[in-house]
Protein backbone atom coordinates (compact mmCIF):
# COMPACT_ATOMS: atom_id res chain seq x y z
CA UNK A 1 0.00 0.00 0.00
CA UNK A 2 1.71 3.12 -1.18
CA UNK A 3 0.20 6.54 -0.75
CA UNK A 4 1.96 9.73 -1.66
CA UNK A 5 1.98 12.35 1.04
CA UNK A 6 1.82 16.04 0.60
CA UNK A 7 4.10 18.11 2.80
CA UNK A 8 2.59 18.72 6.23
CA UNK A 9 0.37 15.63 6.22
CA UNK A 10 0.61 12.73 8.67
CA UNK A 11 2.39 9.54 7.57
CA UNK A 12 0.30 6.54 6.64
CA UNK A 13 1.04 3.51 8.81
CA UNK A 14 1.00 0.02 7.38
CA UNK A 15 -2.18 -1.99 7.92
CA UNK A 16 -2.25 -4.48 10.80
CA UNK A 17 -2.17 -7.38 8.33
CA UNK A 18 1.42 -6.40 7.44
CA UNK A 19 2.60 -6.13 11.06
CA UNK A 20 4.16 -8.79 13.21
CA UNK A 21 2.90 -9.10 16.77
CA UNK A 22 5.28 -10.02 19.57
CA UNK A 23 5.48 -13.62 20.73
CA UNK A 24 5.39 -12.65 24.41
CA UNK A 25 5.02 -9.75 26.80
CA UNK A 26 8.74 -10.13 27.59
CA UNK A 27 9.66 -9.62 23.94
CA UNK A 28 7.37 -6.58 23.70
CA UNK A 29 8.86 -5.12 26.88
CA UNK A 30 12.49 -5.51 25.73
CA UNK A 31 11.59 -3.91 22.37
CA UNK A 32 9.90 -1.03 24.20
CA UNK A 33 12.86 -0.45 26.49
CA UNK A 34 15.32 -0.55 23.57
CA UNK A 35 13.24 2.05 21.72
CA UNK A 36 12.89 4.27 24.80
CA UNK A 37 16.62 4.04 25.52
CA UNK A 38 17.42 4.95 21.92
CA UNK A 39 14.97 7.87 22.10
CA UNK A 40 16.56 9.07 25.35
CA UNK A 41 19.98 8.90 23.70
CA UNK A 42 18.79 11.12 20.85
CA UNK A 43 17.54 8.72 18.19
CA UNK A 44 14.59 9.86 16.12
CA UNK A 45 12.09 7.04 16.09
CA UNK A 46 9.59 6.93 13.25
CA UNK A 47 6.98 4.28 12.56
CA UNK A 48 7.47 1.79 9.77
CA UNK A 49 11.25 2.21 9.44
CA UNK A 50 12.38 -0.96 11.25
CA UNK A 51 13.15 -4.33 9.74
CA UNK A 52 9.94 -5.71 11.27
CA UNK A 53 6.66 -3.77 11.27
CA UNK A 54 5.09 -3.84 14.74
CA UNK A 55 1.39 -3.32 15.55
CA UNK A 56 2.15 -0.55 18.06
CA UNK A 57 4.47 2.19 19.19
CA UNK A 58 6.58 1.90 22.38
CA UNK A 59 4.28 4.45 24.02
CA UNK A 60 1.31 2.09 23.54
CA UNK A 61 2.97 -0.49 25.77
CA UNK A 62 3.83 2.18 28.34
CA UNK A 63 0.17 3.26 28.34
CA UNK A 64 -0.90 -0.32 29.11
CA UNK A 65 1.59 -0.41 31.98
CA UNK A 66 0.34 2.95 33.25
CA UNK A 67 -3.24 1.71 33.16
CA UNK A 68 -2.27 -1.33 35.27
CA UNK A 69 -0.62 1.02 37.76
CA UNK A 70 -3.71 3.25 37.93
CA UNK A 71 -5.86 0.15 38.47
CA UNK A 72 -3.46 -0.89 41.26
CA UNK A 73 -2.64 -4.16 39.48
CA UNK A 74 1.06 -3.29 39.67
CA UNK A 75 2.95 -0.85 41.86
CA UNK A 76 6.05 1.31 41.51
CA UNK A 77 8.30 -1.57 42.59
CA UNK A 78 7.12 -3.60 39.59
CA UNK A 79 7.73 -0.65 37.26
CA UNK A 80 11.20 -0.09 38.73
CA UNK A 81 12.18 -3.75 38.20
CA UNK A 82 10.83 -3.67 34.63
CA UNK A 83 12.87 -0.53 33.90
CA UNK A 84 16.12 -1.76 35.45
CA UNK A 85 16.10 -5.18 33.81
CA UNK A 86 14.61 -3.84 30.58
CA UNK A 87 17.54 -1.44 30.25
CA UNK A 88 19.90 -4.38 30.81
CA UNK A 89 18.14 -6.28 28.03
CA UNK A 90 17.69 -9.42 30.08
CA UNK A 91 15.32 -10.87 32.67
CA UNK A 92 16.48 -11.48 36.23
CA UNK A 93 17.61 -15.06 36.81
CA UNK A 94 15.62 -17.02 39.41
CA UNK A 95 18.65 -19.25 40.07
CA UNK A 96 20.73 -16.30 41.27
CA UNK A 97 19.99 -15.66 44.95
CA UNK A 98 20.42 -11.88 44.54
CA UNK A 99 17.94 -11.81 41.63
CA UNK A 100 15.16 -14.06 42.96
CA UNK A 101 13.07 -11.22 44.39
CA UNK A 102 13.48 -9.19 41.19
CA UNK A 103 12.50 -12.23 39.13
CA UNK A 104 9.32 -12.70 41.14
CA UNK A 105 8.30 -9.05 40.61
CA UNK A 106 9.35 -9.24 36.94
CA UNK A 107 7.13 -12.30 36.25
CA UNK A 108 4.22 -10.83 38.19
CA UNK A 109 4.34 -7.55 36.25
CA UNK A 110 4.68 -9.19 32.85
CA UNK A 111 1.90 -11.69 33.55
CA UNK A 112 -0.38 -8.77 34.33
CA UNK A 113 0.80 -6.81 31.29
CA UNK A 114 0.33 -9.74 28.91
CA UNK A 115 -3.49 -9.70 28.79
CA UNK A 116 -3.94 -6.03 27.79
CA UNK A 117 -1.24 -6.48 25.14
CA UNK A 118 -3.03 -9.56 23.77
CA UNK A 119 -6.38 -7.73 23.67
CA UNK A 120 -4.78 -4.94 21.61
CA UNK A 121 -3.11 -7.42 19.23
CA UNK A 122 0.39 -6.44 20.34
CA UNK A 123 1.14 -9.96 21.65
CA UNK A 124 -0.15 -12.96 19.68
CA UNK A 125 -0.25 -16.70 20.04
CA UNK A 126 -1.21 -18.94 22.91
CA UNK A 127 -0.44 -17.72 26.39
CA UNK A 128 2.41 -19.70 27.87
CA UNK A 129 1.78 -18.50 31.40
CA UNK A 130 -2.00 -18.71 31.67
CA UNK A 131 -1.93 -21.16 34.57
CA UNK A 132 0.52 -19.04 36.59
CA UNK A 133 -1.70 -15.98 36.67
CA UNK A 134 -4.97 -17.74 37.42
CA UNK A 135 -6.39 -17.77 40.92
CA UNK A 136 -8.34 -20.89 41.76
CA UNK A 137 -11.26 -20.15 44.03
CA UNK A 138 -13.13 -22.95 45.74
CA UNK A 139 -16.84 -22.98 45.11
CA UNK A 140 -18.67 -23.00 48.43
CA UNK A 141 -22.15 -22.10 47.28
CA UNK A 142 -25.20 -23.94 48.50
CA UNK A 143 -28.13 -24.96 46.37
CA UNK A 144 -31.45 -23.45 47.35
Secondary structure, 3 states (H helix, E strand, C coil): CCCCCCCCCCCCCCCHHHCCCECCHHHHHHHHHHHHHHHHCCCCCCCCCCCCCCCCCHHHHHHHHHHHHHCCCCCHHHHHHHHHHHHHCCCCCCCCHHHHHHHHHHHHHHHHHHHHHHHCCCECCCCCCHHHHCCCCCCCCCCC
